[in-house]
């Protein structure tokens, strides 16, 4: 595994640093160790995030170029085992290539994870409109609607903060999933002035899978456009 290989190189650096009698050599090894420590820390974060996605059934993309990074780490590790010196690391530009490869690897995986999360959030979780727009379709004078809207507003605020931000731990991810489900379960008494096809459309968009195009008839499109809501919806392939 890439993380284990990177940690192995770092461990050898620590041992070599402790064994050397040269202050200059020790400082050089320490500098390399710190460089690798920062990159290894990012790899740990990304690996934990992929594990979190897997455990909570969030689809994620395959990790790119991992074999290339593992091969490079293996080569440098082997050379450093034979000659545990700072000069060995920088020989033939191996160290700069390693740092560049790991930096690109981290950036690539992080970008993919963000894309995967945005796709999951927009296609599988709650798809309803913000509270201010939801108010336009319900009878606000009814006590049950006021109570439901208060809960809707609170849940929507907690839910929407993760629209572009990946949850950092399992508790945060479970909160997002819980908010999504609770939002979809909230029922309102709709305003009689709202056409029945529009009400049906709103009910359908509240679930994670979204509304079928069958709901998006001309009457619904025109009503959404008139009430400045049309831009809130996009068509996605299933």
N, CA, C and O of each residue as an XYZ file, in Angstrom:
952
protein
N       0.845     -1.189      0.000
C       0.000      0.000      0.000
C       0.881      1.240      0.000
O       1.938      1.273      0.630
N       0.424      2.256     -0.719
C       1.221      3.471     -0.869
C       1.561      4.091      0.474
O       2.702      4.494      0.697
N       0.597      4.174      1.362
C       0.833      4.800      2.665
C       1.894      4.049      3.450
O       2.775      4.666      4.049
N       1.821      2.725      3.453
C       2.795      1.910      4.185
C       4.191      2.100      3.610
O       5.167      2.200      4.353
N       4.284      2.151      2.272
C       5.588      2.354      1.631
C       6.180      3.706      2.012
O       7.366      3.807      2.327
N       5.346      4.744      1.981
C       5.833      6.080      2.331
C       6.270      6.144      3.784
O       7.274      6.776      4.111
N       5.515      5.489      4.652
C       5.869      5.476      6.069
C       7.157      4.695      6.304
O       7.925      5.016      7.211
N       7.394      3.665      5.484
C       8.620      2.879      5.606
C       9.845      3.730      5.301
O      10.848      3.673      6.011
N       9.749      4.532      4.220
C      10.860      5.427      3.878
C      11.091      6.420      5.003
O      12.234      6.693      5.371
N      10.022      6.954      5.543
C      10.139      7.934      6.624
C      10.776      7.298      7.862
O      11.598      7.930      8.527
N      10.403      6.055      8.176
C      10.971      5.376      9.342
C      12.475      5.162      9.182
O      13.236      5.288     10.140
N      12.887      4.840      7.967
C      14.321      4.662      7.716
C      15.064      5.988      7.889
O      16.187      6.023      8.392
N      14.429      7.060      7.470
C      15.044      8.374      7.652
C      15.239      8.683      9.131
O      16.268      9.231      9.526
N      14.258      8.334      9.938
C      14.358      8.592     11.376
C      15.501      7.793     11.989
O      16.272      8.314     12.795
N      15.605      6.510     11.598
C      16.675      5.665     12.155
C      18.048      6.156     11.711
O      18.996      6.192     12.496
N      18.135      6.533     10.436
C      19.422      7.008      9.930
C      19.815      8.324     10.591
O      20.990      8.570     10.866
N      18.819      9.158     10.839
C      19.086     10.447     11.479
C      19.632     10.244     12.892
O      20.539     10.954     13.327
N      19.062      9.261     13.603
C      19.495      9.005     14.973
C      20.887      8.393     15.024
O      21.637      8.624     15.972
N      21.231      7.618     14.011
C      22.506      6.896     14.029
C      23.683      7.746     13.571
O      24.823      7.456     13.933
N      23.439      8.768     12.796
C      24.552      9.523     12.227
C      25.242     10.401     13.263
O      24.608     10.909     14.187
N      26.504     10.566     13.098
C      27.280     11.402     14.019
C      27.510     12.790     13.439
O      28.079     13.660     14.098
N      27.084     12.985     12.249
C      27.287     14.267     11.585
C      26.065     15.156     11.770
O      24.962     14.788     11.365
N      26.250     16.315     12.373
C      25.142     17.238     12.581
C      24.557     17.692     11.245
O      23.341     17.794     11.084
N      25.429     17.954     10.316
C      24.980     18.406      8.998
C      24.151     17.335      8.302
O      23.120     17.621      7.694
N      24.624     16.092      8.403
C      23.889     14.979      7.794
C      22.539     14.789      8.486
O      21.525     14.541      7.834
N      22.542     14.910      9.814
C      21.300     14.749     10.572
C      20.280     15.816     10.186
O      19.090     15.528     10.058
N      20.746     17.037     10.003
C      19.842     18.122      9.614
C      19.268     17.890      8.220
O      18.097     18.170      7.965
N      20.103     17.377      7.324
C      19.643     17.094      5.959
C      18.579     15.999      5.959
O      17.571     16.095      5.259
N      18.822     14.943      6.767
C      17.854     13.851      6.861
C      16.553     14.325      7.513
O      15.463     13.921      7.110
N      16.684     15.188      8.528
C      15.495     15.706      9.208
C      14.633     16.522      8.252
O      13.405     16.447      8.296
N      15.275     17.297      7.392
C      14.539     18.107      6.422
C      13.756     17.219      5.455
O      12.605     17.501      5.123
N      14.407     16.135      5.009
C      13.729     15.207      4.100
C      12.571     14.510      4.818
O      11.494     14.317      4.255
N      12.821     14.141      6.065
C      11.772     13.463      6.842
C      10.546     14.367      6.999
O       9.414     13.901      6.872
N      10.764     15.636      7.270
C       9.647     16.561      7.455
C       8.863     16.769      6.160
O       7.639     16.896      6.175
N       9.587     16.802      5.040
C       8.907     16.911      3.741
C       7.973     15.730      3.533
O       6.817     15.884      3.137
N       8.508     14.548      3.811
C       7.732     13.330      3.597
C       6.590     13.208      4.607
O       5.520     12.688      4.288
N       6.827     13.688      5.814
C       5.800     13.626      6.860
C       4.549     14.394      6.448
O       3.430     13.919      6.643
N       4.740     15.572      5.883
C       3.601     16.393      5.459
C       2.801     15.708      4.357
O       1.570     15.694      4.391
N       3.504     15.141      3.382
C       2.816     14.456      2.286
C       2.128     13.189      2.769
O       1.013     12.880      2.348
N       2.804     12.449      3.663
C       2.213     11.224      4.205
C       0.956     11.547      5.008
O      -0.002     10.775      4.999
N       0.957     12.686      5.701
C      -0.224     13.092      6.459
C      -1.423     13.324      5.559
O      -2.549     12.970      5.910
N      -1.185     13.915      4.405
C      -2.280     14.140      3.453
C      -2.793     12.817      2.893
O      -3.993     12.641      2.682
N      -1.861     11.885      2.654
C      -2.272     10.567      2.159
C      -3.151      9.870      3.186
O      -4.141      9.234      2.826
N      -2.798      9.984      4.461
C      -3.602      9.387      5.529
C      -5.021      9.958      5.503
O      -5.996      9.213      5.593
N      -5.128     11.274      5.381
C      -6.437     11.929      5.344
C      -7.276     11.439      4.170
O      -8.462     11.146      4.323
N      -6.654     11.352      2.999
C      -7.373     10.904      1.803
C      -7.784      9.443      1.917
O      -8.880      9.068      1.501
N      -6.897      8.614      2.485
C      -7.206      7.192      2.653
C      -8.366      7.004      3.626
O      -9.248      6.177      3.392
N      -8.366      7.765      4.713
C      -9.458      7.688      5.693
C     -10.782      8.115      5.063
O     -11.835      7.550      5.358
N     -10.712      9.110      4.200
C     -11.926      9.595      3.538
C     -12.489      8.540      2.589
O     -13.703      8.348      2.530
N     -11.617      7.854      1.846
C     -12.086      6.786      0.966
C     -12.709      5.651      1.770
O     -13.715      5.069      1.364
N     -12.099      5.340      2.918
C     -12.660      4.312      3.797
C     -14.039      4.731      4.291
O     -14.960      3.917      4.350
N     -14.174      6.000      4.645
C     -15.459      6.536      5.097
C     -16.507      6.419      3.999
O     -17.636      6.003      4.260
N     -16.144      6.783      2.781
C     -17.064      6.655      1.649
C     -17.504      5.199      1.469
O     -18.686      4.909      1.286
N     -16.529      4.298      1.526
C     -16.829      2.885      1.304
C     -17.789      2.349      2.379
O     -18.747      1.643      2.066
N     -17.524      2.686      3.625
C     -18.339      2.174      4.730
C     -19.761      2.723      4.702
O     -20.693      2.062      5.161
N     -19.930      3.929      4.164
C     -21.258      4.546      4.112
C     -21.892      4.459      2.721
O     -22.881      5.133      2.434
N     -21.304      3.615      1.860
C     -21.852      3.343      0.518
C     -21.928      4.583     -0.370
O     -22.850      4.731     -1.171
N     -20.946      5.469     -0.217
C     -20.834      6.625     -1.112
C     -19.900      6.234     -2.257
O     -18.732      5.940     -2.001
N     -20.364      6.218     -3.507
C     -19.499      5.817     -4.629
C     -18.288      6.743     -4.759
O     -18.408      7.957     -4.591
N     -17.121      6.165     -5.059
C     -15.933      6.989     -5.274
C     -15.105      6.427     -6.418
O     -15.143      5.230     -6.703
N     -14.361      7.307     -7.066
C     -13.588      6.948     -8.256
C     -12.351      6.136     -7.890
O     -11.831      6.268     -6.782
N     -11.873      5.294     -8.813
C     -10.615      4.567     -8.583
C      -9.457      5.537     -8.404
O      -9.444      6.609     -9.010
N      -8.484      5.169     -7.574
C      -7.321      6.022     -7.326
C      -6.382      5.953     -8.525
O      -5.972      4.859     -8.913
N      -6.029      7.094     -9.123
C      -5.179      7.089    -10.321
C      -3.693      7.036     -9.988
O      -3.265      7.523     -8.941
N      -2.913      6.444    -10.879
C      -1.441      6.477    -10.815
C      -0.857      5.954     -9.510
O       0.254      6.335     -9.142
N      -1.576      5.094     -8.808
C      -1.050      4.618     -7.525
C       0.143      3.688     -7.723
O       1.071      3.694     -6.914
N       0.129      2.890     -8.788
C       1.244      1.970     -9.038
C       2.524      2.730     -9.356
O       3.612      2.322     -8.951
N       2.392      3.832    -10.080
C       3.554      4.661    -10.405
C       4.198      5.190     -9.131
O       5.421      5.160     -8.991
N       3.381      5.671     -8.209
C       3.903      6.204     -6.951
C       4.533      5.097     -6.110
O       5.593      5.296     -5.516
N       3.890      3.940     -6.056
C       4.423      2.821     -5.269
C       5.768      2.357     -5.819
O       6.688      2.056     -5.059
N       5.874      2.301     -7.141
C       7.126      1.861     -7.768
C       8.264      2.827     -7.449
O       9.375      2.396     -7.140
N       7.997      4.114     -7.521
C       9.020      5.115     -7.240
C       9.457      5.059     -5.779
O      10.648      5.151     -5.481
N       8.506      4.908     -4.878
C       8.837      4.794     -3.454
C       9.688      3.558     -3.208
O      10.652      3.600     -2.444
N       9.323      2.451     -3.863
C      10.087      1.215     -3.702
C      11.529      1.358     -4.161
O      12.447      0.851     -3.516
N      11.725      2.047     -5.272
C      13.082      2.248     -5.791
C      13.934      3.080     -4.832
O      15.077      2.729     -4.540
N      13.368      4.176     -4.351
C      14.112      5.040     -3.435
C      14.366      4.330     -2.113
O      15.437      4.471     -1.522
N      13.395      3.578     -1.657
C      13.541      2.826     -0.404
C      14.676      1.814     -0.509
O      15.464      1.652      0.422
N      14.751      1.132     -1.659
C      15.802      0.128     -1.860
C      17.185      0.773     -1.880
O      18.119      0.258     -1.265
N      17.320      1.892     -2.580
C      18.615      2.579     -2.637
C      19.024      3.109     -1.266
O      20.193      3.046     -0.886
N      18.049      3.630     -0.532
C      18.350      4.188      0.782
C      18.711      3.089      1.779
O      19.485      3.323      2.708
N      18.156      1.894      1.593
C      18.507      0.765      2.466
C      19.974      0.388      2.291
O      20.648      0.023      3.254
N      20.460      0.478      1.062
C      21.859      0.146      0.781
C      22.806      1.232      1.285
O      23.903      0.940      1.760
N      22.371      2.483      1.176
C      23.232      3.599      1.590
C      22.378      4.670      2.264
O      21.932      5.611      1.607
N      22.146      4.532      3.581
C      21.246      5.446      4.299
C      21.840      6.825      4.554
O      22.183      7.176      5.683
N      21.953      7.594      3.483
C      22.493      8.950      3.578
C      21.591      9.911      2.807
O      20.860      9.511      1.901
N      21.659     11.178      3.184
C      20.854     12.189      2.498
C      21.219     12.274      1.024
O      20.357     12.495      0.173
N      22.500     12.097      0.727
C      22.952     12.176     -0.664
C      22.291     11.107     -1.526
O      22.056     11.320     -2.715
N      21.993      9.956     -0.924
C      21.347      8.878     -1.667
C      19.958      9.302     -2.131
O      19.523      8.947     -3.227
N      19.273     10.060     -1.292
C      17.903     10.468     -1.610
C      17.843     11.416     -2.800
O      16.930     11.334     -3.622
N      18.810     12.308     -2.888
C      18.779     13.311     -3.957
C      19.513     12.851     -5.208
O      19.509     13.546     -6.224
N      20.143     11.683     -5.140
C      20.882     11.165     -6.287
C      19.932     10.917     -7.458
O      18.853     10.352     -7.281
N      20.337     11.337     -8.642
C      19.569     11.144     -9.876
C      18.177     11.790     -9.805
O      17.240     11.340    -10.464
N      18.061     12.830     -9.013
C      16.812     13.591     -8.876
C      15.652     12.733     -8.375
O      14.484     13.055     -8.592
N      15.995     11.636     -7.702
C      14.946     10.738     -7.215
C      14.027     11.387     -6.195
O      12.814     11.178     -6.218
N      14.619     12.187     -5.288
C      13.804     12.796     -4.235
C      12.828     13.831     -4.803
O      11.651     13.845     -4.441
N      13.323     14.694     -5.691
C      12.437     15.707     -6.275
C      11.318     15.049     -7.074
O      10.188     15.538     -7.104
N      11.648     13.929     -7.724
C      10.626     13.198     -8.476
C       9.596     12.584     -7.522
O       8.400     12.570     -7.814
N      10.071     12.077     -6.381
C       9.165     11.495     -5.391
C       8.210     12.554     -4.837
O       7.000     12.339     -4.770
N       8.770     13.699     -4.443
C       7.941     14.767     -3.888
C       6.916     15.243     -4.912
O       5.752     15.470     -4.582
N       7.362     15.390     -6.154
C       6.459     15.826     -7.219
C       5.346     14.808     -7.452
O       4.181     15.170     -7.613
N       5.723     13.527     -7.466
C       4.741     12.463     -7.707
C       3.703     12.400     -6.596
O       2.507     12.296     -6.868
N       4.155     12.462     -5.341
C       3.225     12.391     -4.215
C       2.340     13.634     -4.141
O       1.164     13.541     -3.790
N       2.901     14.794     -4.471
C       2.115     16.028     -4.470
C       1.014     15.963     -5.523
O      -0.135     16.315     -5.255
N       1.374     15.512     -6.719
C       0.389     15.378     -7.792
C      -0.652     14.313     -7.441
O      -1.839     14.472     -7.726
N      -0.190     13.230     -6.821
C      -1.097     12.157     -6.416
C      -2.138     12.683     -5.428
O      -3.334     12.440     -5.590
N      -1.679     13.400     -4.413
C      -2.594     13.947     -3.411
C      -3.601     14.907     -4.029
O      -4.791     14.854     -3.717
N      -3.123     15.782     -4.903
C      -4.006     16.764     -5.539
C      -5.053     16.083     -6.411
O      -6.219     16.479     -6.426
N      -4.624     15.055     -7.134
C      -5.530     14.337     -8.025
C      -6.620     13.614     -7.244
O      -7.798     13.685     -7.594
N      -6.215     12.913     -6.173
C      -7.189     12.171     -5.368
C      -8.153     13.128     -4.671
O      -9.355     12.866     -4.605
N      -7.627     14.230     -4.156
C      -8.486     15.204     -3.474
C      -9.520     15.791     -4.434
O     -10.680     15.969     -4.060
N      -9.112     16.090     -5.655
C     -10.036     16.630     -6.649
C     -11.126     15.608     -6.981
O     -12.301     15.961     -7.084
N     -10.734     14.338     -7.148
C     -11.703     13.287     -7.451
C     -12.697     13.106     -6.313
O     -13.892     12.928     -6.550
N     -12.208     13.152     -5.083
C     -13.096     12.985     -3.937
C     -14.128     14.111     -3.868
O     -15.295     13.867     -3.561
N     -13.703     15.329     -4.150
C     -14.636     16.459     -4.148
C     -15.688     16.296     -5.241
O     -16.869     16.569     -5.023
N     -15.250     15.845     -6.426
C     -16.189     15.627     -7.521
C     -17.176     14.512     -7.177
O     -18.374     14.628     -7.438
N     -16.661     13.435     -6.589
C     -17.515     12.307     -6.216
C     -18.557     12.730     -5.186
O     -19.721     12.340     -5.272
N     -18.125     13.534     -4.209
C     -19.058     13.959     -3.166
C     -20.136     14.886     -3.731
O     -21.311     14.745     -3.394
N     -19.747     15.824     -4.579
C     -20.723     16.741     -5.173
C     -21.746     15.972     -6.010
O     -22.940     16.272     -5.974
N     -21.272     14.984     -6.757
C     -22.174     14.180     -7.586
C     -23.141     13.384     -6.716
O     -24.330     13.293     -7.021
N     -22.630     12.815     -5.642
C     -23.476     12.041     -4.723
C     -24.492     12.952     -4.043
O     -25.671     12.614     -3.948
N     -24.035     14.099     -3.574
C     -24.910     15.026     -2.852
C     -26.063     15.488     -3.740
O     -27.215     15.524     -3.308
N     -25.741     15.840     -4.980
C     -26.760     16.414     -5.864
C     -27.689     15.371     -6.474
O     -28.803     15.700     -6.883
N     -27.245     14.114     -6.540
C     -28.059     13.102     -7.216
C     -28.741     12.114     -6.273
O     -29.741     11.502     -6.648
N     -28.220     11.945     -5.057
C     -28.757     10.922     -4.164
C     -29.402     11.469     -2.892
O     -30.186     10.771     -2.248
N     -29.084     12.699     -2.528
C     -29.618     13.251     -1.289
C     -30.785     14.199     -1.561
O     -31.210     14.363     -2.705
N     -31.290     14.811     -0.512
C     -32.479     15.658     -0.589
C     -32.345     16.718     -1.679
O     -31.318     17.388     -1.788
N     -33.401     16.859     -2.484
C     -33.333     17.780     -3.618
C     -34.320     18.926     -3.558
O     -34.600     19.562     -4.574
N     -34.857     19.199     -2.358
C     -35.845     20.263     -2.236
C     -35.252     21.657     -2.286
O     -34.034     21.831     -2.255
N     -36.139     22.657     -2.365
C     -35.710     24.054     -2.481
C     -35.391     24.634     -1.107
O     -35.777     24.057     -0.090
N     -34.685     25.780     -1.061
C     -34.396     26.456      0.208
C     -35.687     26.873      0.918
O     -36.725     27.019      0.274
N     -35.629     27.064      2.244
C     -36.825     27.410      3.029
C     -37.580     28.632      2.507
O     -38.810     28.622      2.467
N     -36.863     29.681      2.108
C     -37.529     30.898      1.647
C     -38.406     30.643      0.427
O     -39.454     31.270      0.272
N     -37.988     29.739     -0.423
C     -38.784     29.423     -1.606
C     -39.873     28.405     -1.274
O     -40.949     28.427     -1.871
N     -39.593     27.516     -0.325
C     -40.611     26.531      0.068
C     -41.814     27.229      0.694
O     -42.941     26.749      0.574
N     -41.587     28.343      1.352
C     -42.669     29.094      1.991
C     -43.712     29.556      0.981
O     -44.879     29.733      1.332
N     -43.306     29.749     -0.254
C     -44.215     30.278     -1.269
C     -45.294     29.281     -1.665
O     -46.300     29.667     -2.259
N     -45.102     28.019     -1.348
C     -46.026     26.989     -1.828
C     -46.921     26.429     -0.735
O     -47.733     25.544     -1.003
N     -46.792     26.927      0.501
C     -47.558     26.350      1.609
C     -48.434     27.408      2.275
O     -48.234     28.608      2.084
N     -49.414     26.941      3.064
C     -50.261     27.833      3.853
C     -49.522     28.164      5.143
O     -49.507     27.361      6.075
N     -48.910     29.343      5.200
C     -48.059     29.697      6.330
C     -48.852     29.992      7.597
O     -48.281     30.003      8.687
N     -50.162     30.233      7.475
C     -50.970     30.555      8.652
C     -51.237     29.330      9.524
O     -51.536     29.471     10.710
N     -51.135     28.147      8.959
C     -51.420     26.931      9.725
C     -50.308     26.644     10.727
O     -49.133     26.673     10.361
N     -50.657     26.367     11.993
C     -49.643     26.065     13.015
C     -48.738     24.895     12.631
O     -47.530     24.938     12.864
N     -49.332     23.838     12.034
C     -48.520     22.678     11.670
C     -47.501     23.021     10.581
O     -46.402     22.467     10.549
N     -47.884     23.948      9.685
C     -46.942     24.387      8.655
C     -45.817     25.227      9.246
O     -44.661     25.098      8.844
N     -46.161     26.093     10.208
C     -45.129     26.917     10.844
C     -44.124     26.043     11.590
O     -42.917     26.278     11.535
N     -44.635     25.043     12.278
C     -43.764     24.126     13.013
C     -42.894     23.316     12.052
O     -41.696     23.139     12.278
N     -43.518     22.827     10.977
C     -42.774     22.036      9.992
C     -41.726     22.890      9.284
O     -40.625     22.417      9.003
N     -42.066     24.153      8.994
C     -41.124     25.038      8.305
C     -39.939     25.385      9.206
O     -38.811     25.518      8.731
N     -40.197     25.530     10.495
C     -39.109     25.803     11.438
C     -38.111     24.643     11.449
O     -36.898     24.848     11.422
N     -38.649     23.419     11.490
C     -37.780     22.241     11.452
C     -37.069     22.139     10.108
O     -35.879     21.827     10.051
N     -37.794     22.400      9.034
C     -37.234     22.354      7.679
C     -36.056     23.318      7.556
O     -35.014     22.971      7.001
N     -36.233     24.535      8.082
C     -35.181     25.555      8.007
C     -33.937     25.120      8.765
O     -32.818     25.267      8.274
N     -34.137     24.587      9.960
C     -33.008     24.150     10.788
C     -32.247     23.003     10.116
O     -31.018     23.020     10.049
N     -32.983     22.017      9.623
C     -32.348     20.872      8.972
C     -31.658     21.283      7.669
O     -30.567     20.805      7.359
N     -32.303     22.170      6.911
C     -31.745     22.586      5.623
C     -30.422     23.320      5.809
O     -29.499     23.147      5.014
N     -30.327     24.132      6.845
C     -29.076     24.849      7.116
C     -27.955     23.873      7.443
O     -26.840     24.017      6.941
N     -28.240     22.892      8.273
C     -27.227     21.889      8.627
C     -26.853     21.045      7.414
O     -25.686     20.709      7.212
N     -27.855     20.711      6.616
C     -27.649     19.862      5.447
C     -26.837     20.567      4.364
O     -25.892     19.994      3.821
N     -27.203     21.807      4.051
C     -26.605     22.502      2.911
C     -25.159     22.927      3.140
O     -24.459     23.237      2.176
N     -24.687     22.953      4.393
C     -23.299     23.347      4.630
C     -22.312     22.322      4.070
O     -21.126     22.611      3.916
N     -22.813     21.123      3.768
C     -21.953     20.079      3.215
C     -22.120     19.922      1.700
O     -21.599     18.976      1.109
N     -22.832     20.834      1.089
C     -23.056     20.722     -0.362
C     -21.725     20.711     -1.124
O     -21.561     19.951     -2.078
N     -20.789     21.545     -0.705
C     -19.485     21.629     -1.370
C     -18.332     21.264     -0.443
O     -17.167     21.483     -0.773
N     -18.661     20.710      0.711
C     -17.639     20.342      1.690
C     -17.821     18.893      2.105
O     -18.897     18.513      2.566
N     -16.795     18.087      1.949
C     -16.878     16.674      2.314
C     -16.890     16.538      3.831
O     -16.050     17.142      4.499
N     -17.816     15.764      4.399
C     -17.814     15.539      5.847
C     -16.473     14.968      6.305
O     -15.897     14.104      5.644
N     -15.988     15.458      7.436
C     -14.652     15.074      7.883
C     -14.580     13.776      8.647
O     -13.492     13.226      8.817
N     -15.715     13.263      9.116
C     -15.710     12.016      9.879
C     -17.060     11.328      9.736
O     -17.983     11.863      9.121
N     -17.160     10.142     10.309
C     -18.377      9.350     10.134
C     -19.577     10.021     10.796
O     -20.698      9.911     10.300
N     -19.354     10.718     11.914
C     -20.463     11.400     12.585
C     -21.042     12.497     11.695
O     -22.260     12.646     11.594
N     -20.161     13.265     11.051
C     -20.622     14.339     10.164
C     -21.362     13.770      8.957
O     -22.380     14.318      8.533
N     -20.850     12.669      8.403
C     -21.508     12.065      7.243
C     -22.881     11.521      7.626
O     -23.847     11.666      6.877
N     -22.958     10.894      8.798
C     -24.261     10.392      9.249
C     -25.242     11.534      9.493
O     -26.446     11.379      9.288
N     -24.725     12.677      9.928
C     -25.589     13.840     10.120
C     -26.172     14.298      8.785
O     -27.358     14.616      8.699
N     -25.334     14.331      7.743
C     -25.809     14.732      6.416
C     -26.897     13.777      5.931
O     -27.951     14.207      5.462
N     -26.630     12.482      6.049
C     -27.594     11.483      5.588
C     -28.884     11.565      6.396
O     -29.978     11.420      5.850
N     -28.748     11.798      7.706
C     -29.926     11.919      8.556
C     -30.755     13.145      8.214
O     -31.982     13.073      8.148
N     -30.084     14.276      7.995
C     -30.793     15.504      7.606
C     -31.514     15.321      6.277
O     -32.640     15.788      6.104
N     -30.864     14.643      5.345
C     -31.470     14.394      4.035
C     -32.765     13.598      4.178
O     -33.781     13.928      3.567
N     -32.713     12.554      4.989
C     -33.903     11.716      5.195
C     -35.001     12.483      5.926
O     -36.171     12.413      5.549
N     -34.619     13.215      6.971
C     -35.619     13.954      7.751
C     -36.275     15.054      6.921
O     -37.474     15.298      7.051
N     -35.501     15.715      6.073
C     -36.069     16.748      5.201
C     -37.097     16.154      4.240
O     -38.158     16.733      4.007
N     -36.762     14.989      3.689
C     -37.676     14.340      2.745
C     -38.960     13.876      3.427
O     -39.997     13.746      2.776
N     -38.895     13.625      4.745
C     -40.062     13.132      5.485
C     -41.010     14.245      5.924
O     -42.147     13.970      6.307
N     -40.555     15.497      5.874
C     -41.404     16.611      6.319
C     -42.559     16.827      5.333
O     -42.354     16.907      4.121
N     -43.758     16.917      5.874
C     -44.951     17.129      5.049
C     -45.574     18.491      5.366
O     -45.692     18.878      6.529
N     -45.965     19.199      4.322
C     -46.620     20.495      4.469
C     -48.040     20.423      3.911
O     -48.349     19.590      3.059
N     -48.892     21.314      4.413
C     -50.198     21.524      3.784
C     -49.995     22.581      2.708
O     -49.689     23.735      3.007
N     -50.165     22.179      1.464
C     -49.841     23.070      0.355
C     -50.917     24.140      0.139
O     -52.089     23.943      0.463
N     -50.494     25.250     -0.402
C     -51.390     26.347     -0.751
C     -52.292     25.918     -1.908
O     -51.824     25.376     -2.909
N     -53.589     26.170     -1.752
C     -54.533     25.787     -2.815
C     -54.277     26.534     -4.113
O     -54.696     26.094     -5.183
N     -53.576     27.683     -4.014
C     -53.278     28.458     -5.220
C     -52.187     27.808     -6.070
O     -52.006     28.155     -7.237
N     -51.470     26.866     -5.472
C     -50.417     26.169     -6.215
C     -51.060     25.038     -7.010
O     -51.729     24.191     -6.418
N     -50.883     24.994     -8.317
C     -51.503     23.949     -9.142
C     -51.109     22.547     -8.681
O     -50.004     22.333     -8.183
N     -52.008     21.618     -8.851
C     -51.751     20.236     -8.433
C     -50.497     19.641     -9.077
O     -49.730     18.976     -8.380
N     -50.254     19.851    -10.380
C     -49.029     19.302    -10.979
C     -47.757     19.849    -10.331
O     -46.752     19.145    -10.231
N     -47.806     21.122     -9.887
C     -46.641     21.714     -9.229
C     -46.436     21.076     -7.860
O     -45.303     20.789     -7.472
N     -47.530     20.850     -7.122
C     -47.422     20.177     -5.823
C     -46.816     18.786     -5.990
O     -45.949     18.371     -5.221
N     -47.292     18.077     -7.012
C     -46.766     16.732     -7.264
C     -45.279     16.785     -7.591
O     -44.512     15.918     -7.172
N     -44.877     17.801     -8.338
C     -43.458     17.966     -8.683
C     -42.625     18.203     -7.429
O     -41.567     17.595     -7.268
N     -43.097     19.090     -6.528
C     -42.364     19.365     -5.293
C     -42.227     18.103     -4.441
O     -41.163     17.842     -3.882
N     -43.287     17.337     -4.345
C     -43.227     16.099     -3.562
C     -42.205     15.135     -4.146
O     -41.478     14.469     -3.409
N     -42.154     15.065     -5.471
C     -41.221     14.139     -6.131
C     -39.773     14.583     -5.975
O     -38.882     13.744     -5.838
N     -39.525     15.893     -5.993
C     -38.141     16.375     -5.887
C     -37.593     16.261     -4.476
O     -36.388     16.408     -4.273
N     -38.443     16.004     -3.505
C     -37.974     15.927     -2.121
C     -37.209     14.647     -1.827
O     -36.458     14.587     -0.854
N     -37.387     13.631     -2.649
C     -36.678     12.370     -2.417
C     -35.333     12.404     -3.127
O     -35.121     13.200     -4.042
N     -34.413     11.519     -2.691
C     -33.050     11.538     -3.207
C     -32.937     11.307     -4.701
O     -32.072     11.883     -5.361
N     -33.815     10.457     -5.239
C     -33.718     10.141     -6.666
C     -34.251     11.257     -7.549
O     -34.035     11.246     -8.761
N     -34.954     12.231     -6.950
C     -35.464     13.356     -7.722
C     -36.742     13.024     -8.476
O     -37.249     11.904     -8.407
N     -37.246     14.003     -9.186
C     -38.496     13.847     -9.922
C     -38.230     13.361    -11.339
O     -37.271     13.776    -11.990
N     -39.084     12.490    -11.791
C     -39.009     12.047    -13.183
C     -39.381     13.208    -14.097
O     -40.098     14.125    -13.695
N     -38.886     13.158    -15.329
C     -39.235     14.199    -16.304
C     -40.732     14.217    -16.602
O     -41.250     15.194    -17.142
N     -41.421     13.136    -16.248
C     -42.871     13.097    -16.458
C     -43.587     14.180    -15.657
O     -44.665     14.636    -16.039
N     -42.973     14.593    -14.534
C     -43.581     15.635    -13.703
C     -43.369     17.032    -14.286
O     -44.104     17.964    -13.962
N     -42.366     17.169    -15.142
C     -41.967     18.493    -15.628
C     -42.753     18.859    -16.887
O     -42.190     19.006    -17.972
N     -44.044     18.999    -16.717
C     -44.908     19.367    -17.836
C     -44.846     20.887    -18.039
O     -44.371     21.597    -17.153
N     -45.315     21.402    -19.186
C     -45.238     22.848    -19.456
C     -45.833     23.718    -18.351
O     -45.300     24.786    -18.049
N     -46.929     23.270    -17.749
C     -47.558     24.058    -16.677
C     -46.616     24.221    -15.486
O     -46.540     25.294    -14.887
N     -45.901     23.151    -15.149
C     -44.956     23.193    -14.030
C     -43.775     24.095    -14.369
O     -43.351     24.905    -13.544
N     -43.248     23.955    -15.574
C     -42.103     24.776    -16.002
C     -42.464     26.253    -15.954
O     -41.681     27.071    -15.469
N     -43.642     26.597    -16.452
C     -44.059     27.999    -16.477
C     -44.251     28.545    -15.063
O     -43.887     29.686    -14.780
N     -44.823     27.728    -14.177
C     -45.027     28.176    -12.790
C     -43.682     28.405    -12.104
O     -43.504     29.403    -11.405
N     -42.743     27.492    -12.300
C     -41.415     27.641    -11.703
C     -40.707     28.881    -12.243
O     -40.056     29.610    -11.494
N     -40.837     29.111    -13.536
C     -40.202     30.284    -14.148
C     -40.818     31.576    -13.592
O     -40.098     32.520    -13.267
N     -42.124     31.613    -13.489
C     -42.814     32.806    -12.983
C     -42.415     33.122    -11.546
O     -42.326     34.286    -11.158
N     -42.174     32.067    -10.757
C     -41.837     32.249     -9.339
C     -40.333     32.189     -9.075
O     -39.898     32.005     -7.938
N     -39.552     32.345    -10.135
C     -38.077     32.401    -10.026
C     -37.482     31.168     -9.349
O     -36.540     31.277     -8.564
N     -38.030     30.007     -9.654
C     -37.525     28.764     -9.067
C     -36.903     27.826    -10.093
O     -36.270     26.836     -9.726
N     -37.077     28.126    -11.358
C     -36.646     27.189    -12.396
C     -35.144     26.925    -12.343
O     -34.699     25.813    -12.626
N     -34.364     27.942    -11.982
C     -32.900     27.795    -11.960
C     -32.416     26.858    -10.861
O     -31.251     26.460    -10.856
N     -33.307     26.500     -9.923
C     -32.903     25.606     -8.832
C     -32.823     24.145     -9.262
O     -32.338     23.302     -8.507
N     -33.291     23.845    -10.457
C     -33.376     22.450    -10.875
C     -32.536     22.194    -12.126
O     -32.420     23.040    -13.012
N     -31.961     21.004    -12.161
C     -31.188     20.574    -13.326
C     -31.638     19.177    -13.710
O     -32.149     18.426    -12.879
N     -31.446     18.838    -14.966
C     -31.779     17.502    -15.457
C     -30.525     16.645    -15.413
O     -29.484     17.029    -15.947
N     -30.625     15.476    -14.773
C     -29.483     14.565    -14.663
C     -29.869     13.191    -15.181
O     -30.991     12.724    -14.983
N     -28.906     12.548    -15.857
C     -29.137     11.186    -16.342
C     -29.102     10.215    -15.176
O     -28.318     10.393    -14.244
N     -29.935      9.200    -15.215
C     -29.964      8.191    -14.154
C     -29.211      6.946    -14.588
O     -29.123      5.982    -13.827
